[in-house]
């Protein structure tokens, strides 16, 4: 099972280590550093590395490497999932997952790691179970603790761990009972030069925020569940009910959680909300090029496209860009060669355009590779797949909760080739 | 007590002395003393803060072991947080201060009796983490109690503790009977306890390969399946992985397990999904294909696999490596999902390369247009490795989907026009492969290729270009000039290029003998006289002799029609694939290597095979028996197990046995089998001492069949070359006296392998056939309860025979002999039963001959001529005297 964990920052310093079995020397990370140097970009470090006596499985998140050492045959996905869970937990506890925050809360992090794994076997990874045992730091609590000598470690048995609903603690009480669901869809798409869709799919997720007293049993049903190609559920969802009735029936965890992930594949027609007209070309003779991009609405289901942004990774030889946007502003980062055009709201009457010239390094040949465009956008109040929640029912408790469903569509990996 | 106190003082001094020097470099001056004072403070709050500071220093790797006694003194507290912190410290430093750690034992034992189950569990858990022998002795009693605790939380913690203890002292765990208690926990009422018991047992089983720790029967399976629905995601992974080891009795049971596992495909945790996929892929083999449920199951597998690809890149990578296996085993599952493998420009490179690999596997006539458009797009990307692979992929499409060949070739030509150096080189390498698949179809492009001759600087591309020039010499007007230009720097070229150049010039000579005589002499003399490379020299001599002896035969050999190359060159060998399918989701599946190849993990991994009732390995076991001359269909055995995307379709020269086209290799095997085995069975060893069965392993360290894999010393003797191919080349044997039978043996349509030394060796050796290697000792009596076997392989009347002498050196009578051939590289199998009719009395020996055929199952062995035999004989247990 998982033997040790090393947290390594962007520049390659190990700033935290935790061993669940015998101590493994830091020098094992040298193999990782070797691979890191070879990969150049931190994103490209292979996640599974073989060394003479160990395997190193790592993830790269928030500019940090979470590197685990294993010695026996362990499913790598198991390790990777766990590492992401560690990162999630740290983020959940401290608001973000960064080196400085981890260093500030090093003891809490250490306690968390100790609770999450025992002898390399996962012990408690549910956030609400962990929070019962180790309370997340808040300013108020630290003040109170110093005054009355309280502690941030719970001294009761995390009851949730033993019940048949380990994700929910007993005795939850709220004065305002509310259940909110966010249906968030991301469009992953590749469009080719001419604007034709090469590939498109929708990744959807339903995030829930449930604050309900007692042991409520909820049923969430959809208008059109057949849309979904593949679903994966939070452990609380009863799979049988889904299979027979296509409804989500569950006793919710307390607080925020991901109820369900779903996938609408390219087999179904995926709506593409915007079109992009672009022309990026470089001259054979002179060290410069032209850029002209226009974006317009395609199928927005009557809603406004917001937070529109275009990101372009320019070829290495582009040294500067002299462009004029009709809307929004642009920046060109010389070091990373990334051009970002922040547009904002898309106005269908006056389409945003970015045009101008690019200059290349003197003497550099015409770039061989064509830059791709990455599009970011957001559409409120609509799930682009057309998925709609029809109703939410509650059983098991007598009170009447506030209910709400919000929809939002975003661009995921939305790329336009040039 | 007094003693303890003294010891404590000593240790304290010793401890601080020991770390002082280090502490100046790692911590601020005086910090340790300050902490010491705080730890011994009367105020609880101050104590706790101090322990926290100590832990903080510890986590960042500072040495605070000097504070050991002070921290341990804080252990006796009712403050849970403080207790936990002290425990954390103890786990870290107990190893370095074992004597001190003993002080903690009493508190542990007391805590194990605490009314609060959280404290009980914590105590037993921490105790297991202290890897000090003295402590573990005290652990047994509390652990035994905790394993039977009324609270499931304590039981589940205790289950893991058994695994910890086993890691420290395996014998102790067995002696104390903890393993049985652990097995009982599989039937526990609480699903989490079941899951942890399974996890602990699996870990222990890994270091005990032959133990029946996880003895699965339908009852336990039922319990596991029930627990599966109710335990945590991690527990589900343990249970699913455990289920995958089970072999259902019939297809009914198989189906019912599949039905109960299928809901796991909808789990949010990708590791659960992949483990479920493993169980389903394995148990599916048992289901009859015409069953409705089989089709339903196939359909259910695709969506979760696709969804895995939208996860984080690290997860994607592992998923893709596994999908690569699944696609090879059951292409139908994902055949409509090509698009999800399209590459996004900001995917990490390791994801891009894997996606590309799978795209090629899924390419078919139906989707080839899309795939090609994508590949062309990729070929203009920035990343060199990726671009190269994309170009190779285009070539592979051409070979795989005939209809697309023309489009692929024109795409490749477009790419060559870009003049980007590495693109051009890759394109030339793959065009060579296309020529081999579709001869006489696309030669019009040769002119374009020749234009780029000068820019080629990589050996592979140069070799490919030379091959093309040699192969089509008659259509290239200036072929001789082109080849001559390469000849100038002959000695600076890599072996690959040298060999190719030699062959190409010989081809050229045979096609245009008049104007190239000088050139061929030049290359032959370069190869034979000025080169230190035995491969090159031998090939040079063979050509030389061939040309000087019988140019007509030479023409037939060298210019023979080449077999077409097969479509997929980098498929994983079927037996390995089956094994890997059983290990989906593991490290083995990520590396595509058999689980036994893994470092520490290799201890306990047993070979697993798909239990399939149908279709498992049918391709393996049906080599083409009709073709006597050896032009059999490509046996999967010679397909490389680890190629890069394209493998080398034409890499005849460097590694014929691993990446070469199949027919020559199999020819060589069949014809050369006799010599190979005869010459080589000199060192035999039986690894195991407990017959029966007795595996026999024959290793020939210096194998003439593999001149390239194990480079032979330059002066190896002719006998080692198998036959007596007039070739003690190093001694400069006269060229004018060829073995009389040589041309005859070459008339067989086997010349596809002309480049390979061993064809010649085998071909010549056979008709001469007089040399029968003497018997060698295969199995010493000591290793087989007194049965000594020596033997050899001979060919009598055209039939390969294995001749053995069995000698009973034991004190009792042996009878009921039988023999079993394990799968081997040549498909050797007994053609008839082993005929030993009489029982073998002590000290008697008997001669036995077993006719062999080469139609048995083929599996590539390492080394190639490794053969394993099993003799399950019965020793009559009759005491002498």
Interface residues (C-beta under 8 A of the other chain):
Chain A: X1 X14 X15 X16 X17 X18 X19 X20 X21 X22 X23 X26 X39 X41 X43 X44 X46 X47 X48 X50 X52 X53 X54 X55 X57 X58 X59 X60 X61 X71 X72 X73 X74 X75 X76 X77 X78 X80 X81 X82 X84 X103 X106 X107 X109 X110 X111 X114 X118 X119 X121 X122 X125 X126 X149 X151 X152 X153 X154 X155 X156 X157 X158 X161 X162 X164 X166 X188 X190 X192 X198 X199 X201 X203 X229 X230 X231 X232 X233 X234 X235 X239 X240 X242 X243 X258 X260 X261 X263 X265 X266 X267 X313 X315 X368 X369 X370 X372 X374 X413 X415 X417
Chain B: X44 X45 X48 X52 X55 X56 X59 X60 X61 X79 X80 X81 X82 X84 X85 X88 X92 X95 X116 X117 X118 X125 X128 X129 X131 X151 X152 X153 X157 X160 X161 X163 X164 X167 X190 X192 X196 X199 X200 X203 X206 X230 X232 X233 X234 X237 X241 X263 X266 X267 X268 X269 X270 X271 X273 X274 X275 X303 X304 X306 X307 X310 X312 X313 X314 X315 X317 X318 X319 X336 X337 X339 X340 X342 X344 X345 X346 X348 X349 X350 X373 X374 X377 X380 X381 X382 X418 X420 X585 X586 X587 X588 X590 X591 X595 X598 X599 X600 X601 X605
